[in-house]
Amino acid sequence: MNRAQIGVLEQSHQVCLRHLLQRRHDKALEPQVRLEVLRDLANEPLERQLVDRQLSALLILSDLPEHHGSGPKAASESVPG
């Protein structure tokens, strides 16, 4: 073998090795992305529960009137009759 043939073989092996490493690297990253997406989706209901709890705490602390409807009571409702 002469130097030109050895150089071509080395370059082709480097190219093959580079492609192999890229494929392995791409496959290694793909599950991490999927886990990230699944983790975010799994936490979504927990975040909603936290918001619901915070909102219900605000409603309890605001001491809302205990009558049906919105706004102040009508005069006829507050007069005993």
GIHUCOR-V960869 format. One record per helix or strand of 2 or more residues. SS is the DSSP state (helix for helix, strand for strand). FROM is the first residue (numbers start at 1). TO is the last residue. If there is no record, write none. Layout:
[[SS	FROM	TO] [SS	FROM	TO]]
This chain:
[[helix	3	61] [helix	75	78]]
